[in-house]
């Protein structure tokens, strides 16, 4: 028997409490890992969606063989080659996305 806060406590109860605390810590760690992974995935999807939208707007606005369009959320460079429009979108966080569209 151990004395804990001026009370007699059996060792089995202390071991059980430590086991429950360890299990809770593992579950919490797993949960927080999933939350962080979901947030990273959400940010990646948001960046890809913004880049694709800028590429589609560039496709609609492209008049010359080569050009450069500046948006609030990034920059798009385009180039017509062999009946295809190649668009490179650069976001402020240094991510770069490449798209190829067929010439209409």
Secondary structure in CASP SS format (residue, H / E / C, confidence):
PFRMAT SS
TARGET T0000
AUTHOR 0000-0000-0000
METHOD secondary structure of the structure
MODEL  1
X C 1.00
X E 1.00
X E 1.00
X E 1.00
X C 1.00
X C 1.00
X E 1.00
X E 1.00
X E 1.00
X C 1.00
X H 1.00
X H 1.00
X H 1.00
X H 1.00
X H 1.00
X H 1.00
X H 1.00
X H 1.00
X H 1.00
X H 1.00
X H 1.00
X H 1.00
X H 1.00
X H 1.00
X H 1.00
X H 1.00
X H 1.00
X H 1.00
X H 1.00
X H 1.00
X H 1.00
X H 1.00
X H 1.00
X H 1.00
X H 1.00
X H 1.00
X H 1.00
X H 1.00
X H 1.00
X H 1.00
X H 1.00
X H 1.00
X H 1.00
X H 1.00
X H 1.00
X H 1.00
X H 1.00
X H 1.00
X H 1.00
X H 1.00
X H 1.00
X H 1.00
X H 1.00
X H 1.00
X H 1.00
X H 1.00
X H 1.00
X H 1.00
X H 1.00
X H 1.00
X H 1.00
X C 1.00
X C 1.00
X C 1.00
X C 1.00
X E 1.00
X E 1.00
X E 1.00
X E 1.00
X E 1.00
X E 1.00
X C 1.00
X C 1.00
X E 1.00
X E 1.00
X E 1.00
X E 1.00
X E 1.00
X E 1.00
X E 1.00
X E 1.00
X C 1.00
X C 1.00
X E 1.00
X E 1.00
X E 1.00
X E 1.00
X E 1.00
X E 1.00
X E 1.00
X E 1.00
X C 1.00
X C 1.00
X C 1.00
X C 1.00
X E 1.00
X E 1.00
X E 1.00
X E 1.00
X E 1.00
X E 1.00
X E 1.00
X C 1.00
X C 1.00
END
